[in-house]
C-alpha cells in the first residue's frame, strides 16, 4: 500500500478481532518498521516485545482490566529505556513515539488494525505489572501497547481539521 494511502486509512481500532493469527513474518515486518524509525542521537532507546502466546496475552489483558478491550491475536509492547543520550537530555519518549507511528502505518499497510494504548499503562502500576509478566528489566518501562489483528468490522479515520486550520507557510496564522 502506498504510504499516503496508509496514512489516510490509519485509524484507532477498538473493536473485536477475527480469530485469525497474525503470522510471525508479518509481526517481524511490522516491528522492523518501528526499528527503522529515527531516534535522538541514534541512541535507539526503544525495544519491543512481541506477544502472540494466548496465555500471556490473557495475563496482560487481565492486568489492563478495561471493559471493552478485545483480546487480540498479537500485541506489540514498546519498551523505553530512559537514559541521557545528549548532554542532560532524554529522548526515549520521542523515540518510542516515532517507532510507534511507523508501526501504526505498517499495520495499516498490511491490512491489520490496532490502537495506541498508553494512558491506562500509567495508572495503578499497570506498566510495571506488564513489565513483570514480560520479564522486562527494572531500568526499562512499558511505554505503549499495540494490539494487532484482523479487524472484525471496518474502521474509518475520524475527520481531521482542514489543512488551512492547522498549517501555514512562513508563520503561524491560527
VENURNOR-V945751 format. One record per pair of residues at least 6 apart in sequence whose C-alpha atoms are under 8 Angstrom apart, sorted by the first residue. I is the first residue (numbers start at 1). GAP is how many residues later the second one is. Records with the same first field share a line. If there is no record, write none. Layout:
I: GAP  GAP
This chain:
1: 108  109
2: 107
3: 102  106
6: 99  100  102  103
7: 98
8: 149
9: 99  147  148
10: 94  95  98  146  147
11: 102  103  104  144  145  146  147
12: 101  102  103  104  143  145
13: 100  101  102  138  142
14: 54  55  56  100  101
15: 54  55  136  137  138
16: 54  55  56  135  136  137
17: 53  54  55  56  132  133  134  135
18: 131  132  133  134
19: 54
20: 53  129  130
21: 52  53  128
22: 51  52  126  127  128
26: 84
27: 23
30: 73  76  77
31: 17  45  72
33: 66  69  70  73
34: 64  65  66  67  68  69
35: 11  12  64
36: 63
37: 58  61  62  65
38: 57  60  61
39: 6  52  55  56  59
40: 45  51  52  54  55
41: 44  45
43: 42
44: 51
45: 35  36  37  38  46  47  50  51
46: 32  33  34  35  46  49  50  53
47: 31  32  33
48: 28  29  30  31
49: 27  28  29  30  85
50: 24  25  26  27
51: 6  23  24  25  26
52: 21  22  23
53: 21
54: 19
56: 77
57: 14  15  16  17  18
58: 13
59: 74
60: 70  73
61: 8  10
63: 63  66  67
64: 56  57  62
71: 76
72: 75  76  77
73: 74  75  76
74: 73  74  75
75: 70  71  72  73
76: 69  70  71  72
77: 65  66  67  68  69
78: 18  22  64  65  66  67
79: 17  61  62  63  64  65
80: 12  13  16  60  61  62  63
81: 11  58  59  60
82: 8  9  10  57  58  59
83: 7  8  9
84: 6  7
85: 6
96: 47  48
100: 44
104: 10
107: 6  7  41
111: 39
112: 36  37  38  39
113: 35  36  37  38
114: 32  33  34  35
115: 31  32
116: 28  29  30  31
117: 27  28  29
118: 25  26  27
120: 6
121: 6  21  22  23
127: 14  15  16
128: 13  14
130: 12
131: 6  10  11
165: 9
166: 8
